[in-house]
Amino acid sequence: MTSFFLEKSFLVTGASSGIGKALVLELIRRGAIVGALARRKELLKELKSEAQFPDKVVSLPGDVSDFSQLKKITEEFRKKVRRIDGMIHSAGISMRALAKETDIKVYESLMKVNFFALVNLYKLLEFELRQNQGHFVAVSSLQGRFATQYRSGYAASKHAVQAFMDSIRLESFESGIHVMTVSPGYVKTDISVKALASDGSAYGIMDEGIKKGLSTDTVAVRILKGIESGKRDVYPSQLRELFAFWISRFSPTLLDKLLNRARVT
Ligand SMILES: NC(=O)c1ccc[n+]([C@@H]2O[C@H](COP(=O)([O-])OP(=O)(O)OC[C@H]3O[C@@H](n4cnc5c(N)ncnc54)[C@H](OP(=O)(O)O)[C@@H]3O)[C@@H](O)[C@H]2O)c1
């Protein structure tokens, strides 16, 4: 098998479902060794059994919002594989609530998982990725480029991701670390079902947009293609969403008008 990923070791967070799971399965198919990090142990077990080469999946149960767990997990993975070539932070949570009604704890949770975990992962892995000319990848969102209603904390956390990635890309310009940001539009996963409502409970509804979103397999392939070709940014999205992004650059006021008229959920 000749593959860019053959025998390379990647740590993937958010591996138990959605985009993270698809990334693990595709990386394994391409001959990589993958540390699969998520909280739900039973889903990590299922993932291992679904993988083409189960022995190449290292299950790493844990919570990315807990720095001490993250430290132990990265050390455990490093011991098992001896070198780490890349990290993809796909763990994430969203929200569906008006800012004026949302408990501050919801904002804290979103920032911890979506943003602070990414910062901690960078601090834990930077030295190693520099040594190995590795890849540091964040799954952000188009909501990291512009914001819509009901996502104030989510969009803020993803804007923070975007800025952090832009800054470390410049800082690691000469080090050889490849820093790539992924900004998907709607992807068909359970993200809206698990999104936080104003009081922190699960929103519990599959959004129409998400239902019609890209498949996780398509997104995983786009991300791996981006890694292989050393891309700065990848935008796995449908035309309508890319159009909104484009308008946000050139006429934010027009986008406000369009979003106010649209039935955003
Ligand atoms: N779906 C979309 O439309 C869409 C669009 C743009 C961007 N994104 C981004 O894509 C990424 C993946 O989301 P998805 O759509 O694949 O949703 P998903 O299926 O809900 O996956 C989220 C993953 O994050 C993990 N996770 C959440 N909190 C965690 C924590 N505290 N510690 C460890 N793992 C945690 C979950 O695992 P456990 O619950 O087992 O811990 C799960 O594996 C997210 O960053 C999301 O913001 C998604």
The ligand as an SDF file (V2000), in Angstrom:
LIG
                    3D

 48 52  0  0  0  0  0  0  0  0999 V2000
  -21.9320   18.8070   11.7840 N   0  0  0  0  0  0  0  0  0  0  0  0
  -21.7950   20.0340   11.3050 C   0  0  0  0  0  0  0  0  0  0  0  0
  -22.6900   20.5560   10.6050 O   0  0  0  0  0  0  0  0  0  0  0  0
  -20.5480   20.8070   11.5910 C   0  0  0  0  0  0  0  0  0  0  0  0
  -20.3320   21.9940   10.8530 C   0  0  0  0  0  0  0  0  0  0  0  0
  -19.1970   22.7280   11.0990 C   0  0  0  0  0  0  0  0  0  0  0  0
  -18.2670   22.3000   12.0270 C   0  0  0  0  0  0  0  0  0  0  0  0
  -18.4810   21.1580   12.7280 N   0  0  0  0  0  0  0  0  0  0  0  0
  -17.4820   20.7720   13.7180 C   0  0  0  0  0  0  0  0  0  0  0  0
  -17.0730   19.4510   13.4790 O   0  0  0  0  0  0  0  0  0  0  0  0
  -16.5730   18.8810   14.6840 C   0  0  0  0  0  0  0  0  0  0  0  0
  -17.1450   17.4880   14.8390 C   0  0  0  0  0  0  0  0  0  0  0  0
  -18.5450   17.5930   15.0620 O   0  0  0  0  0  0  0  0  0  0  0  0
  -19.5700   16.5430   14.4470 P   0  0  0  0  0  0  0  0  0  0  0  0
  -20.4750   17.2680   13.5560 O   0  0  0  0  0  0  0  0  0  0  0  0
  -18.8440   15.3660   13.9750 O   0  0  0  0  0  0  0  0  0  0  0  0
  -20.4420   16.2350   15.7690 O   0  0  0  0  0  0  0  0  0  0  0  0
  -20.5810   14.9580   16.6840 P   0  0  0  0  0  0  0  0  0  0  0  0
  -20.9480   13.7570   15.8990 O   0  0  0  0  0  0  0  0  0  0  0  0
  -21.4780   15.3980   17.7830 O   0  0  0  0  0  0  0  0  0  0  0  0
  -19.1050   14.7350   17.2370 O   0  0  0  0  0  0  0  0  0  0  0  0
  -18.5940   15.4530   18.3030 C   0  0  0  0  0  0  0  0  0  0  0  0
  -17.4770   14.6440   18.9130 C   0  0  0  0  0  0  0  0  0  0  0  0
  -16.8750   15.4370   19.9440 O   0  0  0  0  0  0  0  0  0  0  0  0
  -16.6760   14.6030   21.0650 C   0  0  0  0  0  0  0  0  0  0  0  0
  -16.6730   15.4010   22.2900 N   0  0  0  0  0  0  0  0  0  0  0  0
  -17.5840   16.3340   22.6860 C   0  0  0  0  0  0  0  0  0  0  0  0
  -17.2520   16.8000   23.8900 N   0  0  0  0  0  0  0  0  0  0  0  0
  -16.1150   16.1610   24.2710 C   0  0  0  0  0  0  0  0  0  0  0  0
  -15.2910   16.2020   25.4230 C   0  0  0  0  0  0  0  0  0  0  0  0
  -15.5560   17.0110   26.4520 N   0  0  0  0  0  0  0  0  0  0  0  0
  -14.2060   15.3960   25.4710 N   0  0  0  0  0  0  0  0  0  0  0  0
  -13.9200   14.5520   24.4320 C   0  0  0  0  0  0  0  0  0  0  0  0
  -14.6590   14.4740   23.3150 N   0  0  0  0  0  0  0  0  0  0  0  0
  -15.7460   15.2670   23.2450 C   0  0  0  0  0  0  0  0  0  0  0  0
  -17.8380   13.6000   21.0340 C   0  0  0  0  0  0  0  0  0  0  0  0
  -17.4740   12.4210   21.7020 O   0  0  0  0  0  0  0  0  0  0  0  0
  -18.0010   11.9680   23.1370 P   0  0  0  0  0  0  0  0  0  0  0  0
  -19.3650   12.5200   23.3380 O   0  0  0  0  0  0  0  0  0  0  0  0
  -17.9490   10.4690   23.0720 O   0  0  0  0  0  0  0  0  0  0  0  0
  -16.9960   12.5180   24.1060 O   0  0  0  0  0  0  0  0  0  0  0  0
  -17.9310   13.3330   19.5420 C   0  0  0  0  0  0  0  0  0  0  0  0
  -17.0340   12.3270   19.1840 O   0  0  0  0  0  0  0  0  0  0  0  0
  -16.9660   19.8470   15.8060 C   0  0  0  0  0  0  0  0  0  0  0  0
  -15.8460   20.5940   16.1890 O   0  0  0  0  0  0  0  0  0  0  0  0
  -17.9910   20.7350   15.1520 C   0  0  0  0  0  0  0  0  0  0  0  0
  -18.0130   22.0220   15.7230 O   0  0  0  0  0  0  0  0  0  0  0  0
  -19.5990   20.4010   12.5220 C   0  0  0  0  0  0  0  0  0  0  0  0
  1  2  1  0
  2  3  2  0
  2  4  1  0
  4  5  1  0
  4 48  2  0
  5  6  2  0
  6  7  1  0
  7  8  2  0
  8  9  1  0
  8 48  1  0
  9 10  1  0
  9 46  1  0
 10 11  1  0
 11 12  1  0
 11 44  1  0
 12 13  1  0
 13 14  1  0
 14 15  2  0
 14 16  1  0
 14 17  1  0
 17 18  1  0
 18 19  2  0
 18 20  1  0
 18 21  1  0
 21 22  1  0
 22 23  1  0
 23 24  1  0
 23 42  1  0
 24 25  1  0
 25 26  1  0
 25 36  1  0
 26 27  1  0
 26 35  1  0
 27 28  2  0
 28 29  1  0
 29 30  1  0
 29 35  2  0
 30 31  1  0
 30 32  2  0
 32 33  1  0
 33 34  2  0
 34 35  1  0
 36 37  1  0
 36 42  1  0
 37 38  1  0
 38 39  2  0
 38 40  1  0
 38 41  1  0
 42 43  1  0
 44 45  1  0
 44 46  1  0
 46 47  1  0
M  CHG  2   8   1  16  -1
M  END
$$$$
